[in-house]
Structures are given as C-alpha cells and as structure tokens.
C-alpha cells in the first residue's frame, strides 16, 4: 500500500541547506508537518520560509513547522534534541537522517579528533536518534526511518576514509535493524545519492579540521537538489528500501567495479583521485 506524507510529522536533520533543505520543501509541498534541525538557526529559518511557500494552496490548517537547532556531533545535545522533538507534536512519523560532514584528506594526514568527529556526526548521531525515536514508532506499529548515505557508502574512495567508513557503518547498521524489525510495520530505508549540486565538498573537513573550500567538479555538474528530493520522496512513499539517486555512468561503473573487479577499481579510483 502506497504511503503519503500528508499530515505526517517529519523530522529532518541537516535541513539548513542542500539535499536536506530540498527534502524539507518537497515534504512541505506534500502536506507534512516538519521539525527542521541543523546547527545554523538562521539558515533553518530560511528553510522554514521556503517550506511555507511550497505548501499547496488551499491546504487545511495544520500545526506550524518547528525549528530545532543543535550540534549533531555532541552526544548530550542530540539526546536532548530527541526528547524535545518527540514532545513537540507527540510523535514522529518519519525520521530523515540527512545531516553529515564529508572529508578531503588522506588517512595519514587526518587527526584522530577529526576522524572521530566525522564518525560521531554521520554514524553515532544516526544511531542515537534512531534509538530515541524507535520506541514510540514501535508502540504504534508505524513509522519510517530514512538514512541519507552516499555513493561512498557503496564503495571506498581516496581522501574520504572517515567519511566512507561512516557511510558503510550506516549501511550495516540500518540493514541489520531492518531485518530485526521485519513485520513490525516500520519502514527502514537507505538513500544513496551520487552527484548532487550541494556544498558538501566545499564544507568537507581537511585533516586538521579546516574547511576544504573547493567544490568537486562532479558535484558542480550534478543533479539539482529539488529533483533529488522529488525522486527520493516518490520512492519512499512507494515503499522503497534502498534508493540510488543522481547516479551518472561514473557512479554506476564505480560501484560495479568495486564489487566485481576490485583490482581494476582501486587502480582507476586512485588515478581519478590524483594519487
């Protein structure tokens, strides 16, 4: 049976820009009530304004969207945020784990602190927020948890050891959780974006924690976030569990080679990565 976002409470992390902002705007257009999270409160307010513009004219009155800023890398902050999110509307129907930080540094040049920060932001936070939200979904035998991963969660790549590790960890965790919850009425889905026009590569961390500051060429020519969001919500509403979106020929080829011809893949990806 096809699901719909109408009248659902949707909590989106990383909603201040990029794919997260686009997912929020598209969810608003489909009638969802939103909880918008990220670190930048001003940017979240911009997202909220965009969501208000996107709602269908003539839509019935519904609760106002909520803005819930917090630092995902801080375990105590995310636990508090989870309690606050659950209290806002009495339930969360969809948890969209979109927030994340990327990396552009060799492993040998990445400090342990930066490596751990990436793992905490991308993986530890996803586990903690899932742990917090899951009980009320199980009580109702209804709910959807969605983790936005990356093509880096399907294959390794140079300059991204921590990032790729966190994305592979997400895949392992949610695949296992999905099997444990089979038959419960809950939907656990993974989204693997390829190349989308966002600032994630510009905001990626260098080995010392500084901002990378450069946009990857493949992202610059990538899919519009609004198109990515439309495809993702269409497939989620149809019940898809693993979604690959914005995959060009290079993304498809890379994943294929990594799985079936690892020696050829590592030679190719090393050359592509400038090593």
C-alpha positions in Angstrom: 0.0 0.0 0.0 1.4 3.4 -1.0 2.1 5.8 1.8 1.7 9.5 1.8 3.4 12.4 3.7 0.1 14.2 4.2 -0.4 15.0 7.9 2.8 13.2 8.9 5.3 14.6 11.4 8.7 14.6 9.6 11.9 15.3 11.5 14.8 16.2 9.1 18.4 16.7 10.2 20.7 18.8 8.1 17.8 20.8 6.9 19.6 24.1 6.6 20.9 23.6 3.1 21.5 21.2 0.1 19.6 18.0 0.0 18.1 18.5 3.5 16.5 21.8 2.6 15.2 20.3 -0.7 13.7 17.3 1.2 12.0 19.7 3.6 10.5 21.8 0.9 9.2 18.8 -1.0 7.8 17.2 2.2 6.0 20.5 2.9 4.5 20.5 -0.6 3.2 17.0 0.1 1.4 18.1 3.4 3.9 17.1 6.1 4.4 18.9 9.4 8.2 19.5 9.8 10.8 19.6 12.5 13.9 21.2 11.0 17.3 20.6 12.6 20.8 21.7 11.9 23.4 23.9 13.6 22.6 27.2 11.8 19.4 28.6 13.2 19.3 31.4 10.7 19.5 29.0 7.8 16.8 26.8 9.3 14.5 29.8 9.4 15.2 30.3 5.7 14.3 26.7 5.1 11.1 27.1 7.1 10.1 30.2 4.9 10.7 28.1 1.8 8.6 25.3 3.1 5.7 27.8 3.9 5.9 29.0 0.2 5.8 25.4 -1.1 2.7 24.3 0.7 -0.2 23.6 -1.6 -2.7 26.5 -1.8 -6.0 25.6 -0.1 -4.3 23.0 2.2 -6.1 22.5 5.5 -4.8 24.3 8.6 -2.0 22.4 10.3 0.5 23.0 13.1 3.3 25.3 12.3 6.7 23.8 11.5 9.2 23.7 14.3 12.9 24.7 14.2 15.2 22.7 16.5 18.8 23.7 16.1 21.6 21.5 17.7 25.1 20.2 17.2 24.8 16.6 15.9 28.4 15.8 16.9 27.5 16.5 20.6 26.0 13.3 22.2 24.3 15.2 25.0 22.9 17.8 22.6 21.4 15.2 20.3 19.8 13.3 23.2 18.2 16.5 24.4 17.1 17.3 20.9 15.4 13.9 20.5 13.4 14.5 23.7 12.4 17.9 22.5 11.4 16.7 19.1 9.2 14.0 20.5 7.5 16.5 22.8 6.7 19.0 20.0 3.9 17.1 18.3 3.6 14.0 20.4 5.1 11.7 17.8 7.5 11.5 14.9 6.2 9.6 11.8 9.3 10.0 9.7 12.9 10.4 10.9 15.0 11.7 8.0 18.7 11.3 9.0 20.3 13.6 6.4 22.9 15.6 8.2 26.5 14.8 7.7 30.0 16.0 7.1 32.5 14.9 4.4 36.3 14.7 4.3 39.1 15.6 1.9 42.3 14.4 3.4 44.5 11.3 3.3 44.1 9.0 6.3 47.7 9.5 7.4 47.0 13.3 7.4 43.7 13.2 9.3 43.9 13.7 13.0 42.2 11.2 15.3 40.0 14.0 16.5 38.7 14.9 13.0 38.2 11.2 12.2 36.1 10.7 15.3 34.2 13.9 14.7 33.1 12.6 11.3 32.2 9.2 12.7 30.2 10.8 15.5 28.3 13.2 13.2 27.5 10.7 10.5 27.2 7.4 12.3 27.0 7.9 16.1 24.2 10.5 15.8 22.2 8.4 13.4 22.3 5.5 16.0 21.4 7.7 18.9 18.5 9.5 17.2 17.1 6.1 16.0 17.4 4.7 19.5 15.4 7.7 20.8 12.7 7.7 18.2 12.2 4.0 17.6 10.2 3.1 20.8 7.2 5.4 20.0 7.2 4.1 16.4 7.1 0.5 17.7 4.2 1.3 20.1 2.2 2.5 17.1 3.5 -0.2 14.7 4.0 2.7 12.2 6.9 4.9 11.1 9.7 5.4 8.7 13.4 5.9 9.4 15.4 7.1 6.5 19.2 7.4 6.4 20.8 9.5 3.6 24.1 7.9 2.8 26.3 8.4 -0.3 27.9 6.6 -3.2 30.8 6.5 -0.7 28.7 4.1 1.3 28.8 1.6 -1.6 32.5 1.9 -2.5 35.6 3.3 -0.9 37.4 6.4 -2.3 40.7 8.2 -1.6 40.6 11.3 0.6 37.4 10.0 2.3 38.5 7.2 4.7 36.4 8.5 7.7 33.5 9.6 5.5 33.3 6.4 3.6 33.7 4.4 6.9 30.8 6.3 8.5 28.6 5.7 5.4 29.4 2.0 5.3 28.7 1.8 9.0 25.3 3.4 8.4 24.5 0.7 5.7 25.4 -2.1 8.0 23.5 -0.8 11.0 20.3 0.0 9.2 20.3 -3.2 7.1 20.6 -5.2 10.4 17.9 -3.1 12.1 15.6 -3.6 9.1 15.8 -7.3 9.5 15.2 -7.1 13.2 12.0 -5.0 12.6 10.6 -7.1 9.8 6.9 -7.4 10.1 6.6 -4.6 12.6 5.0 -2.1 10.2 8.1 0.2 10.3 10.0 1.1 7.1 13.8 1.4 7.3 15.2 2.9 4.1 18.6 3.9 2.8 19.3 6.6 0.3 22.5 6.7 -1.7 22.9 10.0 -3.6 25.5 10.1 -6.3 26.4 13.6 -7.5 24.0 16.4 -6.4 24.7 20.1 -6.6 25.4 20.9 -2.9 28.2 22.5 -0.9 29.1 19.2 0.9 32.6 19.0 -0.8 33.2 22.7 -0.1 32.3 22.2 3.6 34.3 18.9 3.9 36.9 18.7 6.6 40.7 18.7 5.9 43.0 16.6 8.0 43.3 19.3 10.7 39.5 20.1 10.8 39.7 23.1 8.5 37.2 23.7 5.6 38.2 22.2 2.3 36.7 25.1 0.4 36.5 23.6 -3.1 33.5 22.2 -5.0 34.1 18.9 -6.6 33.6 19.0 -10.4 31.2 16.1 -10.5 29.1 17.8 -7.9 29.1 21.1 -9.7 27.6 19.3 -12.7 25.3 17.2 -10.6 21.6 16.8 -10.2 19.5 19.7 -8.7 18.7 19.1 -5.0 15.0 19.7 -5.8 14.9 16.9 -8.3 16.8 14.6 -5.9 14.2 15.3 -3.2 11.2 14.7 -5.5 12.7 11.3 -6.6 13.5 10.3 -3.0 10.1 11.1 -1.6 8.3 9.4 -4.5 10.3 6.2 -3.9 9.9 6.3 -0.2 6.2 6.8 -0.4 6.1 3.7 -2.7 7.9 1.7 0.0 11.5 1.5 -1.5 14.1 0.4 1.0 17.3 1.1 -0.9 17.3 4.1 -3.2 20.1 5.2 -5.6 19.6 8.7 -6.9 21.6 11.1 -9.0 23.8 8.2 -10.3 25.6 9.0 -13.5 27.5 6.5 -15.6 30.7 7.0 -13.5 28.8 6.3 -10.2 27.2 3.1 -11.6 30.6 2.0 -13.1 32.4 2.7 -9.9 30.1 0.6 -7.7 30.1 -2.2 -10.2 33.9 -2.3 -10.4 34.3 -2.1 -6.7 32.1 -5.1 -6.2 33.1 -7.3 -9.1 36.6 -6.2 -10.1 38.3 -4.7 -7.0 41.8 -4.6 -8.5 40.7 -2.7 -11.5 38.6 -0.4 -9.4 41.4 0.6 -7.0 43.7 1.4 -9.9 41.0 3.5 -11.5 39.8 5.4 -8.4 43.4 6.1 -7.3 44.2 7.7 -10.6 41.0 9.6 -10.6 41.8 10.8 -7.0 45.1 12.2 -8.2 47.3 9.6 -6.3 
